[in-house]
């Protein structure tokens, strides 16, 4: 009996040893490769490593909906039109474009471009790509492209894009995620699943390897149409935990780390060979009011009092670590329709706020309201609530977990106020203002101003940029008086970099690897 | 014996059925995946279209019957985020979590065995007190905090180990140590008490009175027998290591099951949550059966009916 007992024990131990030696053996082999791929000083100029908080969703540019995915995919897939770092439209795979009539745009395509597998890029690829994203309703980018009715291949290097009505935003759509050009023939021959495993684009970097929630590895495309790319290899690491991301930067494991928490800024700046770089991003933190009749926030005096009671610069300095720009409009510079007179400015007057609240007929603590906010902006909301209470409001703070917030948001069931950071991937005022159009506002803000409605409806189909810009600027002036929302600040992206690279962050949060350059040593 | 195994295997079915039902309901009452998938500027119409395309407009029981029907065939649906079969994604991650769990177990044994034996042999001395103190601290220290501290010390300050990610053996050391410490503390206490009991047994006294050296008695006679409960706890803890690596994997960006699950919960990727919980449940149930069978082999006096 004793013997059997021992046999069992030894088998168990043996199994443990075997498993351990198995992973030991495998590890040593990968260890060698990681030594060469690392960003050690010897190979620093050939490999760029960037750390982000979230992984890409897939290599399907049509079925992604987060900025960090696009930030990676722009290196693999090209758009017909690109945004330069100032959000001006420049040639990408299209060399020129003209409006034929209200609903038709003609694009001349670049000749001699090849996909990573060697297939030539032609109008058939454009037709396949854009019609796919425009017609398949299950794709996450479909809502941005569904107004494209047809893409006509005029010849191999000319296409006509036809929309269901005048669409002043077509160029904006074609220069964002969802318009990444896919290889029609490669997908037809191999199927979409094969494409996802071995994606092929026309971009400066080719797919090499993707280990989910760990890293995406790209290698240089020697045949890139716009000249040879700068890095031999670009690695995007996924490091969700902020303190780990900061540690990777400090330990030299990554060259650029995004989303640095405000509490770590000083620590990184204190290191000799590390830098903090900041840039405004397309996200404005704001309070949106319910103006339904009977709601306390339907009273313009109350909304003005709320605006005046909040010290926006104070929130930027205390909570955001200085990474924010106060604004009285959500259409910030770089977006079509911006009104610069309302930017980099804010109102703050606690005394006047108290007085306005009294004029509106509320004694101290009588003006009671609920502010709903997603947990990610909890701290900002707490400060806002404290400032409002100081001015005589009574605030119920309703902090929701992200998916609960999303659900309440889409079912339009917030009470008086909700606090949200709204981005703008189209770089156009319409993205900020469509929610205030009658149909969309119904049940959410219940904002209703016939003059604004007229301006917004017209701007939606106005093909003359000059008058369209005026329309949006006019809306902004009205909004700054009526305050359907109070804007707190435009957020800034905070990145840490090592001194070996030059990196100027973009307002669209993209990482174009070739815009990041090694510092000459 | 064969009957016992058969019976246990049959018991898996209702267990997994209940697990699937609970997860299915929890996942659906906690939020709306459609809202998370679409941009903030999407219209009500966009939402309706997507809801219908995903089959989320159907009544709950219809969705569940459909889910169960495909789950039996190994199809847990498509991940919203990755747009790939959920089970495939979960199984892809198992090796990474398994590697981490085995390494953590290795660390735990490496630390606990000598400490446990020493503190039993030197019971009620200053050494014993120190070891007990360390194991209390080890058990009480949050994984999260310890992981960050280890990174700061070994990666940022000393620069000897990588901060995060999965790569060579060097990548494994810090997370495995972090995960193994709590288990080591528990095992140290267990080995100590089991050794103490054995050291008081008659056969130990007999061995000593035969004139055998103290070390020989401890190593050859007492220690071997003292290990048996350790093997037991190892098998039990292994399942909790597989399922419970969430925090450690997140701190070290270890691309395992735990991290997948955390991201899936955050992004409301229902199919992945369902598949992951299901797979963990299967591992737990199967390991428990194997442990019972191992007991039976080790000690024929134990009977199962």
Interface residues (C-beta under 8 A of the other chain):
Chain A: X1 X4 X5 X8 X9 X12 X16 X19 X20 X23 X24 X27 X28 X30 X31 X32 X34 X54 X55 X57 X58 X60 X63 X65 X137 X138 X140 X142 X143 X144 X196 X211 X212 X213 X214 X215 X237 X238 X239 X240 X241 X243 X244 X247 X248 X250 X251 X252 X253 X401 X402 X403 X404 X406 X407 X409 X410 X411 X420 X422 X423 X425 X431 X434 X435 X440
Chain B: X30 X31 X32 X33 X34 X35 X36 X37 X38 X39 X40 X41 X42 X43 X46 X47 X49 X50 X53 X54 X81 X82 X83 X84 X89 X92 X93 X99 X102 X103 X105 X106 X148 X151 X152 X155 X156 X159 X162 X163 X164 X165 X166 X167 X168 X169 X170 X171 X172 X227 X228 X231 X234 X235 X250 X251 X252 X253 X255 X259 X260 X262 X263 X266 X268 X294 X297 X298 X299 X300
